[in-house]
Amino acid sequence: MGSIIDEVFEYYSPGNDEMSESITQNWTEQALECYYINCDCKRCSLRNGHYSFICQMPKVIDTLIKTVGEPERNRKTA
């Protein structure tokens, strides 16, 4: 399982290999934020939301890089 985050941290949900295709077709604002902070959940703007789900964004980022390529360096929003 290739990941752009450190091997020390595991953010993927175990056994959950399905993602909505809609979130893996374009760079969204949240995907860009995650990409630029290198999937560091401690720096994520959603961190303070206390959501009750396991973040799937690292998986989304890996898929986006494979399917549409890395975002333009100056691109800040979708």
N, C-alpha and C positions, 0 to 999 in steps of 0.2 A: 504494500500500500504506500505509494509515493505521496509525500506530504511536504509542504513548504515550511512547516513548523518544526521546531526542535523535536528530536526523538524522545526527549525527556517528558514532554507533555503530550497527552493523548486526549484530544477533544472530540474525536469521532464517536458517534453513538454506536455501541456494539450491536452488530447484527442488523443495522439499519442502512442498507445499501441503496435505498430508493430515495430519489430527490425529484422534485417537480422540475420538468423540463424548462418551464418558464423562467426559473431563477438561474439557469445555466446557459442562457442564450445571449445575454447582454450584461455589461458591467453596470450594476446599479450603484447608487451612492453608498449603500452599506457594504457592498462587495469591494468597492474602491477603498473605503476606509480600512476594511480588514486587510486588504492587500498591502496598503501603504504602511500599516503598523505591523506587518509580518505576522498576522493572525495572533497577536499578543492580546489575549482576552483581558488582561489587566489594564490595557490602554483603550479598550473598546468603549464607544459611547453608549452601547446597550448594557454594559456591565451594571450600571446603577439601576437598571429597570427591574432587577430581581425576577427575571423570567423563569418559568418552571420547565424549561426545556434545555436539552443539550444542544449547544451551538453546532450547526451543520456548515457554517460558513467556510471553514478550512476545506471541506470537501467541495463546496461550490467553487472556491478559488482555484483549486486544482483542476476541476472540470473546465472552468472558463479559460484557463491558460491553455489547456489541451485543445479546446474547440474553437475559441475565437482569438487566442493569443493574449499576450500581456497588454495591459492598457497603455494608452499613450501617456508619456511621462507627465505632461502638463494637465492631463484630464483630471478634473476634481469631482465632476458629477456625471451621472449617466446621460 
